[in-house]
Amino acid sequence: MNSQLTLDRSAIELSLESNLLSTSESKKELASYHDCLVGSYMSYLKAAGYSKIPHEIRVFERGARRFLSKFPDPQFWLTLSVEEQHRCDRKERSFVHYLILRRLLPMPIPYMLTRKPRFYQMAIRLMEREAFQLYQKAAQRLGYREQNIQGQFHPLLCLMIWAQKPLQALTLDDLNNFRQELCDAYIELASSYKGKRVRHGLPIRWDGQLNIIQTVLFHMGVFPQLTRSTRRISFEGQWKNVPTDIAAAVRRYLQQMSLSLRPESAYQEKTRLFRFFSWLAQTNPEITRIEHIQRCHIEAFKEYIRWAPLQHKSNGPGDVLQPATRYHFLAALYYFFIRISEWQWPEAPSRVLVFPGDFPILDRPSPKFLDEIAAAKFLQAARAHPDLFTRLCCVTLILTGMRQGEFLDLTADCVVQIGDNYWLRVPLGKMHNDRYIPLHPEVKDLLDEWIDQSPPKKPYDFLFASHGHRLGRGKVALAVERIRKAAGIKEHISPHRLRHTLATLAINRGMPLESIAALLGHRSLSMTMVYARIGNRTVQQEYSQVSEHLEELCNRVDLLNNQPALTEGTQMRRLRQDHWRMLGNGYCTRPDGVPCEYETICESCPCFSTTVEFLPVLQKQKQDAEEKGQIQRVDVFADLIKSMERS
């Protein structure tokens, strides 16, 4: 028994001795590890230029030792709450920031969102100096000031640390995921941020700086594209209250349409269909499949949208949907049912539900424009305005007829010299085609002055940009409003009204419709014919002749006393019966001898044919073109006359 106790005691003593030896060795290893960390920390401070004051260096070293004495394993610091993490003094946190920058310690998301971590200077002195210089150069090119750039680099450092990637390896998904994690962490910390302005789920400073970072990284070539806002609600979130079978069929339909439509058009299609199916799910919950929809549901929806209030907050009580909006809602439904029937989907209704007669009749108002006096005042005020952008914007819009979106999309290489003349390359606009238009000398001088004042760095840079972003339409509207007030014009002038003004002045001065269509970027002459209804010179001339004849009759008292009967004369009968010309889809009722208002559209057509009996008319048209100085018309009629003389 004693021998057994002796053996057990000896075994215990050997075990204790081995534990003491292992503890001693682990302490030595831990101390060695701490010395290694502190040594590398001191070396970095020396290399980064912190060694100019020896006393300050010793303070940094004592702070690092103090932190390691509290947290022998630095990973334990991560388990503390944010408040406890910030209880470490400044020198201790400086050592923590060094470990974070060395990727030896991850940075907690809540720690980023609270008080601003002071590791910006430590990073740009040496460790992330190259990344900062690259970012600084790109941000300066976009017009950001040095103070703003330093503020932007702090969240960028947090992004790099969170993603564990260098600057050039970051992706747009990294930024979006990082933003989402910040939003999730901010929800828990929102109570400590009372009174702070919030935007998109983040403090406004964080949200703005992350947006700027996205823009700068795009211009650096790190991000392949500068995407639009992705904050649109997902399909599942928007259609969650719509029956599953209906939502699945609509989603399949939208996927097919997205293969042929532009993204914005596909989005509008989804929005219009959602208006009907969300209303149907709310008012008729028993309808769970598309084939269950009846004509009565369409008629009830028509009545609903006729009096449905507008949903935008800027609208007042009593405002209802415009006929054009109701037209688009019903047209989307019409084509939806037609297409799924043509595609032979099993969900297709057995009979037609929406008819073209259901569409509301749309008004076709003529374009609004400035008269010649108002246009001259506007141009004169624009030329005299002291602000260069206002002057350039208004003069360019009224002299070129560009859309405001096309004007803002102009790039640094928009001016092209062809021979001795300069042309302006108008970028892709509403019709999704670019074009070249003659560049007015005054516009050319203003563009040169703007480029000299704000030189773009690359040919594809926008001419009118601020911090890498194209200026918004509000800048153009503000410029037009300034000139309107300076010119003393009381009526409202929109930027697009200047386009209508140029088109109206051009057509009333005899410019051919084909040339106006090319200038304005119209796909077809039917778009340009809208302006032909404005200020019809032929109607004015004919009306003047009739009104003069009526005045002459009124002045002849003897005829008035005898009360003669107004009978149809020979000239009136001829105008009514003899002047019709057969066209491809009807007749031209233009009187004989009256020049065609639409210049030489028919005569320029390859299918046009004429004979000797029309020679007097052609000669009159050629003489009219010579009097007006219209060289193109003169050449057309001259060629037609020569061809008949040769035959």
C-alpha positions in Angstrom: 0.0 0.0 0.0 2.8 2.4 0.9 4.7 1.4 -2.1 1.6 2.2 -4.2 1.2 5.6 -2.6 4.9 6.3 -3.3 4.5 5.4 -6.9 1.4 7.6 -7.2 3.1 10.5 -5.5 6.1 10.2 -7.8 3.8 10.1 -10.8 2.0 13.2 -9.6 5.3 15.0 -9.1 6.5 14.0 -12.5 3.2 15.3 -14.0 3.4 18.6 -12.2 7.0 19.0 -13.2 6.2 18.4 -16.9 3.2 20.8 -16.7 5.4 23.5 -15.1 8.0 22.9 -17.9 5.3 23.1 -20.6 3.8 26.3 -19.0 7.2 27.8 -18.8 7.9 27.0 -22.4 4.6 28.4 -23.6 5.2 31.5 -21.7 8.6 31.8 -23.4 7.0 31.2 -26.8 4.3 33.8 -26.0 6.8 36.3 -24.9 8.9 35.7 -28.0 5.8 36.1 -30.1 5.0 39.4 -28.4 8.6 40.6 -28.8 8.3 39.7 -32.5 5.1 41.7 -32.9 6.4 44.7 -31.0 9.7 44.5 -32.9 7.9 44.5 -36.3 5.7 47.3 -35.1 8.7 49.5 -34.1 10.4 48.7 -37.4 7.4 49.8 -39.3 7.1 53.1 -37.3 10.8 53.7 -38.0 10.4 53.1 -41.7 7.2 55.2 -41.8 9.0 58.2 -40.3 7.7 58.0 -36.7 11.3 57.8 -35.3 12.1 61.5 -35.3 11.1 61.9 -31.7 12.6 59.0 -29.5 10.3 59.7 -26.6 7.3 59.4 -28.9 8.6 56.0 -30.1 8.9 54.7 -26.6 5.4 55.8 -25.8 4.2 53.8 -28.8 6.2 50.8 -27.6 4.8 51.0 -24.1 1.3 51.2 -25.6 1.9 48.0 -27.6 3.2 46.2 -24.5 0.3 47.4 -22.4 -2.2 46.0 -25.0 -0.4 42.6 -25.1 -0.4 42.4 -21.3 -4.2 42.9 -21.4 -4.8 40.6 -24.4 -2.0 38.0 -24.7 -4.0 36.7 -27.6 -5.0 39.7 -29.7 -7.9 37.7 -31.1 -9.6 38.0 -27.7 -10.0 41.8 -28.3 -12.5 40.9 -31.1 -14.9 39.3 -28.6 -15.3 42.6 -26.7 -18.2 45.0 -27.3 -17.6 48.1 -29.3 -17.6 50.2 -26.1 -15.0 48.0 -24.5 -12.8 48.0 -27.6 -12.8 51.8 -27.5 -11.7 51.9 -23.8 -8.2 51.0 -25.0 -6.1 54.2 -25.0 -4.9 55.8 -28.2 -1.5 54.2 -28.2 -3.0 50.8 -27.6 -5.4 51.2 -30.5 -2.5 52.4 -32.7 -1.0 49.0 -32.2 -4.4 47.4 -32.9 -4.6 49.3 -36.2 -1.1 48.1 -37.1 -2.3 44.5 -36.6 -5.4 45.2 -38.7 -3.4 46.8 -41.6 -1.0 43.8 -41.5 -4.1 41.5 -41.9 -3.1 39.9 -38.6 -6.4 40.9 -37.1 -9.7 41.4 -38.8 -11.6 44.7 -38.2 -15.1 44.2 -36.9 -17.8 46.0 -38.9 -19.3 47.7 -35.8 -15.9 49.1 -34.9 -15.8 50.8 -38.4 -19.1 52.4 -37.9 -18.6 54.0 -34.5 -15.8 56.4 -33.8 -13.5 56.9 -36.8 -10.5 54.6 -36.5 -7.3 56.6 -36.6 -5.3 54.4 -39.0 -5.5 56.6 -42.1 -2.1 58.3 -41.6 -0.4 55.0 -40.6 -1.7 53.4 -43.8 -0.6 56.1 -46.3 2.8 56.7 -44.8 4.1 53.3 -46.1 1.9 50.3 -46.0 -0.9 51.5 -48.4 1.1 54.4 -49.9 0.9 53.2 -53.4 -2.8 52.4 -53.3 -3.5 55.9 -51.9 -1.4 57.6 -54.6 -3.3 55.8 -57.3 -6.6 56.7 -55.8 -5.6 60.2 -55.1 -4.5 60.8 -58.7 -7.8 59.4 -60.1 -9.9 61.4 -57.6 -8.0 64.7 -58.3 -8.7 64.2 -62.1 -12.4 64.0 -61.2 -12.2 67.3 -59.3 -12.2 66.2 -55.7 -10.3 68.3 -53.1 -7.5 66.8 -51.0 -9.4 66.9 -47.8 -12.3 65.0 -49.4 -9.9 62.4 -50.9 -8.5 61.7 -47.5 -12.0 61.2 -46.1 -12.9 58.8 -49.0 -9.8 56.7 -48.5 -10.8 55.8 -45.0 -13.9 53.7 -46.0 -11.9 52.4 -49.0 -9.3 51.0 -46.5 -12.1 49.5 -44.5 -13.3 47.8 -47.7 -9.9 46.5 -48.5 -9.4 45.1 -45.0 -12.9 43.6 -44.9 -12.4 41.9 -48.4 -8.8 41.0 -47.6 -7.9 42.2 -51.1 -5.6 44.8 -52.5 -7.1 47.8 -54.3 -6.7 46.5 -57.8 -8.4 43.2 -56.9 -11.6 44.7 -55.6 -14.9 43.9 -57.4 -18.3 45.6 -57.5 -19.7 42.6 -55.7 -17.2 43.2 -52.9 -18.5 46.8 -52.6 -22.2 45.8 -52.6 -21.7 43.0 -50.1 -19.6 45.3 -47.8 -22.4 47.9 -48.0 -25.0 45.3 -47.1 -23.0 44.2 -44.0 -22.6 47.8 -43.0 -26.4 48.3 -43.2 -27.0 45.2 -41.1 -24.5 46.3 -38.5 -25.9 49.8 -38.4 -29.4 48.5 -37.5 -28.0 47.2 -34.2 -26.1 50.5 -33.6 -28.9 52.9 -34.7 -29.8 53.7 -31.1 -26.4 55.3 -30.5 -26.8 57.3 -33.8 -30.0 59.2 -32.9 -30.2 62.5 -34.6 -27.8 61.6 -37.5 -29.0 61.8 -41.0 -29.5 58.4 -42.7 -29.7 57.5 -46.4 -30.2 54.1 -47.8 -29.7 52.5 -44.4 -26.4 54.1 -43.6 -25.2 57.4 -42.1 -25.2 59.9 -44.9 -21.4 60.3 -44.8 -20.8 56.6 -45.3 -23.4 56.3 -48.1 -22.0 59.4 -50.0 -18.4 58.2 -49.7 -19.1 54.7 -50.8 -20.9 56.1 -53.9 -17.9 58.3 -54.6 -15.5 55.3 -54.2 -17.5 53.4 -56.7 -17.2 56.2 -59.2 -13.5 56.7 -58.7 -12.7 53.0 -58.9 -14.7 52.9 -62.2 -12.6 55.6 -63.7 -9.4 53.9 -62.4 -10.5 50.8 -64.3 -10.9 48.6 -61.2 -14.7 48.3 -61.8 -15.6 47.3 -65.3 -18.8 49.3 -65.3 -20.5 52.1 -63.4 -23.9 50.5 -62.8 -27.0 52.3 -62.0 -28.6 52.1 -58.6 -29.4 48.5 -57.8 -31.8 49.4 -55.0 -34.9 48.6 -57.1 -37.0 46.0 -55.3 -36.6 42.4 -56.5 -39.3 40.6 -58.5 -40.0 38.3 -55.6 -40.4 41.2 -53.2 -42.7 43.2 -55.5 -44.9 40.3 -56.5 -45.1 38.5 -53.2 -48.9 39.3 -52.8 -49.7 38.1 -56.3 -50.8 34.4 -56.7 -47.8 32.2 -57.3 -49.0 30.8 -60.7 -49.7 34.2 -62.1 -46.4 35.7 -60.9 -44.5 32.7 -62.4 -46.2 33.2 -65.8 -45.6 36.9 -65.8 -42.0 36.4 -64.9 -41.5 33.9 -67.7 -43.1 36.4 -70.1 -40.8 39.2 -68.9 -37.8 37.0 -69.3 -38.8 36.5 -73.0 -39.4 40.2 -73.5 -36.1 41.2 -72.0 -34.3 39.3 -74.8 -35.6 41.9 -77.3 -36.4 45.0 -75.3 -34.0 47.4 -73.8 -33.5 47.1 -70.0 -35.5 50.3 -69.2 -38.4 49.2 -71.5 -38.5 45.8 -69.9 -38.6 47.5 -66.5 -41.5 49.7 -67.6 -43.3 46.6 -68.9 -43.0 44.9 -65.5 -44.3 48.0 -63.7 -47.4 48.3 -65.9 -48.3 44.6 -65.6 -47.8 44.8 -61.9 -50.4 47.5 -61.6 -53.1 45.2 -63.1 -52.1 42.0 -61.4 -51.6 43.6 -57.9 -55.0 45.2 -58.3 -56.5 41.9 -59.3 -55.0 40.1 -56.3 -56.4 42.7 -54.0 -59.9 42.9 -55.4 -60.4 39.4 -56.7 -58.4 37.0 -54.5 -60.2 34.0 -56.0 -58.4 34.5 -59.3 -55.2 32.4 -58.9 -54.4 31.6 -62.6 -54.3 33.7 -65.7 -56.8 31.6 -67.6 -59.4 32.5 -64.9 -59.4 36.1 -65.9 -62.6 37.3 -67.6 -63.6 40.3 -69.6 -65.5 41.7 -66.6 -62.1 42.0 -64.7 -60.7 44.1 -67.6 -63.7 46.4 -67.5 -63.4 46.8 -63.8 -59.8 47.7 -64.1 -60.5 50.3 -66.7 -62.9 51.9 -64.3 -60.3 51.7 -61.5 -57.5 53.4 -63.4 -59.9 56.1 -64.7 -60.3 57.5 -61.1 -57.2 56.0 -59.4 -55.2 58.7 -57.6 -51.6 59.4 -58.5 -49.2 57.8 -56.1 -46.4 60.3 -56.3 -46.0 62.5 -53.2 -45.8 65.7 -55.2 -49.3 65.3 -56.5 -52.3 66.9 -54.8 -55.7 65.6 -53.9 -57.9 64.9 -56.9 -55.1 64.3 -59.4 -55.8 61.2 -61.5 -53.9 59.3 -64.2 -53.4 61.0 -67.5 -54.9 59.3 -70.6 -51.4 58.4 -71.9 -50.7 56.5 -68.7 -53.9 54.6 -68.9 -53.2 53.9 -72.5 -49.8 52.3 -71.6 -51.4 50.2 -68.8 -54.0 48.7 -71.2 -51.5 48.4 -74.1 -49.2 46.3 -71.9 -52.2 44.0 -71.0 -53.3 43.8 -74.6 -49.9 42.7 -75.9 -49.4 40.4 -72.9 -52.5 38.4 -73.7 -51.9 38.5 -77.5 -48.3 37.2 -77.2 -48.9 34.4 -74.8 -51.8 33.3 -77.1 -49.5 33.4 -80.1 -46.8 31.5 -78.2 -49.5 28.9 -77.4 -48.9 29.0 -73.7 -51.3 26.8 -71.6 -52.0 29.9 -69.4 -53.4 31.9 -72.4 -57.1 32.9 -72.1 -59.5 31.2 -74.5 -60.8 34.4 -76.0 -59.6 38.0 -76.5 -59.9 40.1 -73.3 -58.5 43.5 -74.3 -59.3 45.3 -77.6 -57.7 48.3 -79.2 -61.1 50.1 -78.7 -60.4 50.0 -74.9 -57.5 52.4 -75.2 -58.3 56.0 -74.4 -58.1 58.5 -77.2 -54.9 60.5 -76.9 -54.6 64.2 -77.6 -52.1 65.2 -80.3 -51.1 68.8 -79.4 -48.8 70.7 -81.6 -45.3 71.3 -80.3 -44.9 74.6 -78.3 -42.3 77.0 -79.6 -41.0 80.5 -79.3 -42.0 83.0 -81.9 -39.3 84.8 -83.9 -39.2 87.9 -81.6 -39.0 85.8 -78.4 -36.4 83.5 -80.0 -34.3 86.5 -80.9 -34.5 87.9 -77.4 -33.6 84.5 -75.9 -30.5 84.1 -78.1 -29.4 87.7 -77.5 -29.7 87.2 -73.7 -27.8 83.9 -73.9 -24.9 85.4 -75.8 -24.5 88.2 -73.1 -24.8 86.0 -70.0 -21.6 86.0 -67.9 -21.7 82.3 -66.9 -19.9 80.1 -69.5 -22.0 77.0 -69.0 -25.3 78.9 -69.1 -24.1 80.7 -72.3 -22.9 77.5 -74.0 -25.9 75.5 -73.0 -28.6 77.9 -74.2 -26.8 78.9 -77.4 -26.1 75.3 -78.4 -29.7 74.1 -77.7 -31.4 76.9 -79.8 -28.9 76.8 -82.7 -28.6 73.0 -83.0 -32.0 71.7 -81.8 -30.3 69.0 -79.7 -32.2 67.2 -76.9 -31.0 68.1 -73.5 -29.9 64.5 -72.9 -27.8 64.6 -76.1 -26.2 67.9 -75.0 -25.2 66.5 -71.6 -23.8 63.3 -73.2 -21.4 65.2 -75.4 -17.8 63.8 -75.0 -14.4 65.4 -75.5 -14.1 64.1 -79.0 -17.5 65.4 -80.2 -16.1 68.1 -82.6 -14.9 66.5 -85.9 -13.3 68.3 -88.8 -14.3 67.1 -92.3 -12.5 69.1 -95.0 -12.7 72.8 -94.1 -15.9 72.5 -92.0 -16.5 71.4 -88.5 -19.2 68.9 -87.5 -20.7 68.0 -84.2 -21.1 64.3 -83.4 -24.3 64.0 -81.4 -24.2 60.9 -79.2 -26.8 58.2 -78.9 -30.1 59.8 -77.8 -33.8 59.0 -77.7 -33.8 57.2 -81.0 -30.6 55.2 -80.0 -28.6 56.4 -83.0 -25.8 59.0 -83.3 -25.6 61.6 -86.0 -23.3 64.4 -87.3 -24.7 67.9 -87.7 -23.0 71.1 -89.1 -21.4 72.9 -86.2 -22.3 76.6 -86.0 -19.2 78.8 -85.7 -20.5 80.4 -82.5 -21.1 77.0 -80.9 -17.6 75.9 -82.0 -16.0 78.9 -80.2 -18.0 78.3 -77.0 -17.0 74.6 -77.0 -13.4 75.5 -77.5 -13.6 78.0 -74.6 -15.2 75.4 -72.3 -12.6 72.8 -73.2 -9.8 75.3 -72.5 -11.3 76.1 -69.1 -12.2 72.5 -68.1 -10.0 70.2 -70.2 -11.2 66.6 -70.2 -8.4 64.1 -69.7 -9.6 61.3 -72.0 -11.5 61.4 -75.4 -14.5 59.5 -73.9 -14.9 61.8 -70.9 -18.1 63.8 -70.7 -17.6 67.5 -71.5 -20.1 68.5 -68.8 -19.2 66.5 -65.7 -18.7 67.0 -62.0 -16.6 64.6 -60.0 -16.8 61.9 -62.7 -20.6 62.1 -63.0 -22.4 63.7 -66.0 -24.3 66.8 -65.0 -28.0 66.3 -64.5 -30.9 67.8 -66.4 -31.6 70.2 -63.6 -28.4 72.1 -64.6 -29.8 72.6 -68.1 -33.3 73.6 -66.9 -31.7 76.1 -64.5 -29.6 77.6 -67.4 -32.7 78.0 -69.6 -34.6 79.6 -66.7 -31.8 82.1 -66.2 -31.9 83.2 -69.8 -35.7 83.4 -69.8 -35.7 85.9 -67.0 -32.8 87.8 -68.5 -34.7 88.0 -71.8 -37.9 89.2 -70.1 -40.0 86.3 -71.5 -43.0 85.7 -69.2 -44.1 82.3 -70.4 -42.3 79.1 -69.2 -39.6 77.7 -71.5 -38.4 74.1 -71.2 -35.2 73.0 -72.8 -37.1 70.9 -75.3 -39.1 74.0 -76.4 -35.9 75.4 -77.9 -35.7 72.3 -80.1 -39.3 72.9 -81.3 -38.4 76.5 -81.9 -35.5 75.7 -84.3 -37.6 73.1 -86.2 -40.5 75.5 -86.6 -38.2 78.3 -87.8 -36.4 76.0 -90.2 -39.6 74.6 -91.8 -41.1 78.1 -92.2 -37.9 79.3 -93.9 -38.1 76.7 -96.6 -35.6 74.1 -95.2 -36.5 70.7 -96.8 -38.1 68.1 -94.5 -35.3 65.6 -95.2 -32.7 68.0 -93.9 -34.7 68.9 -90.8 -35.2 65.2 -90.1 -31.4 64.6 -90.4 -30.7 67.7 -88.2 -33.1 66.6 -85.4 -32.3 62.9 -85.6 -35.8 61.7 -86.6 -36.2 58.1 -87.7 -38.9 58.9 -90.2 -40.4 62.0 -91.9 -43.7 61.4 -90.1 -42.0 62.7 -86.9 -40.8 65.8 -88.8 -44.3 66.3 -90.4 -45.6 67.4 -87.0 -43.8 70.7 -87.4 -45.2 71.2 -90.9 -48.6 71.9 -89.3 -47.2 74.9 -87.5 -47.3 78.2 -89.3 -48.5 76.8 -92.6 -47.4 79.4 -95.1 -49.6 78.0 -97.9 -52.7 78.2 -95.7 -51.8 81.7 -94.7 -51.4 82.8 -98.3 -54.7 81.2 -99.3 -56.5 82.6 -96.3 -55.2 86.1 -97.1 -56.5 85.9 -100.6 -60.0 84.8 -99.4 -60.1 87.5 -96.7 -59.1 90.2 -99.1 -61.9 89.1 -101.4 -64.4 89.2 -98.6 -63.3 92.7 -97.6 -63.7 93.8 -101.2 -67.2 92.4 -101.2 -68.1 94.1 -98.0 -66.8 97.5 -99.3 -69.0 97.3 -102.3 -72.2 98.8 -100.9 -74.1 98.4 -104.2 -73.6 94.7 -104.1 -74.6 94.5 -100.5 -77.8 96.5 -101.1 -78.7 94.2 -104.0 -77.8 91.2 -101.9 -76.3 89.1 -104.7 -76.2 85.3 -104.4 -72.8 83.9 -103.9 -72.4 81.3 -106.7 -69.6 78.9 -107.4 -67.3 80.4 -109.9 -65.2 78.8 -112.6 -62.0 79.1 -110.5 -63.6 77.6 -107.4 -65.0 74.7 -109.5 -61.6 74.0 -111.0 -60.0 74.1 -107.6 -62.6 71.6 -106.3 -62.5 69.2 -109.2 -59.5 69.4 -111.4 -56.4 69.5 -109.3 -56.4 66.2 -107.5 -53.3 64.0 -107.9 -53.3 60.3 -107.3 -50.9 59.2 -104.6 -50.0 55.8 -103.3 -52.5 55.9 -100.4 -54.9 58.7 -101.5 -55.0 62.0 -103.4 -53.1 65.3 -103.2 -55.6 68.1 -103.2 -53.0 70.9 -103.7 -54.4 73.5 -106.2 -52.7 73.8 -109.6 -50.1 76.5 -109.6 -49.6 76.5 -105.8 -46.1 75.2 -104.9 -46.0 72.1 -102.7 -45.5 73.0 -99.1 -43.4 69.9 -98.5 -40.9 70.8 -101.1 -39.7 67.8 -103.2 -40.6 64.8 -101.2 -42.6 63.2 -104.1 -40.3 64.4 -106.8 -37.3 62.9 -105.0 -38.9 59.5 -104.7 -37.6 56.9 -107.2 -41.2 55.8 -107.9 -42.2 59.3 -109.0 -43.1 59.7 -112.7 -44.3 62.7 -114.7 -45.3 63.6 -118.2 -45.2 66.6 -120.6 -48.6 67.8 -119.5 -47.1 68.7 -116.1 -44.3 70.8 -117.7 -45.9 74.2 -116.9 -46.4 73.2 -113.3 -42.8 72.1 -113.0 -41.5 75.3 -114.6 -43.5 77.4 -112.0 -42.1 75.3 -109.2 -38.6 75.8 -110.5 -39.1 79.5 -110.7 -40.5 79.6 -107.2 -37.5 77.7 -105.9 -35.1 80.1 -107.6 -36.9 83.1 -106.1 -36.6 81.5 -102.6 -32.9 80.6 -103.2 -33.6 76.9 -102.6 -30.8 75.3 -104.6 -31.8 71.7 -104.0 -35.4 72.3 -105.3 -34.1 74.1 -108.3 -31.8 71.1 -109.2 -34.7 68.6 -108.8 -37.1 70.5 -111.0 -34.4 71.3 -113.6 -33.5 67.6 -113.9 -37.2 66.7 -114.4 -37.6 69.4 -117.1 -34.5 68.2 -118.9 -35.6 64.6 -118.9 -38.9 65.6 -120.5 -37.2 67.8 -123.1 -34.8 64.9 -124.1 -37.8 62.6 -124.5 
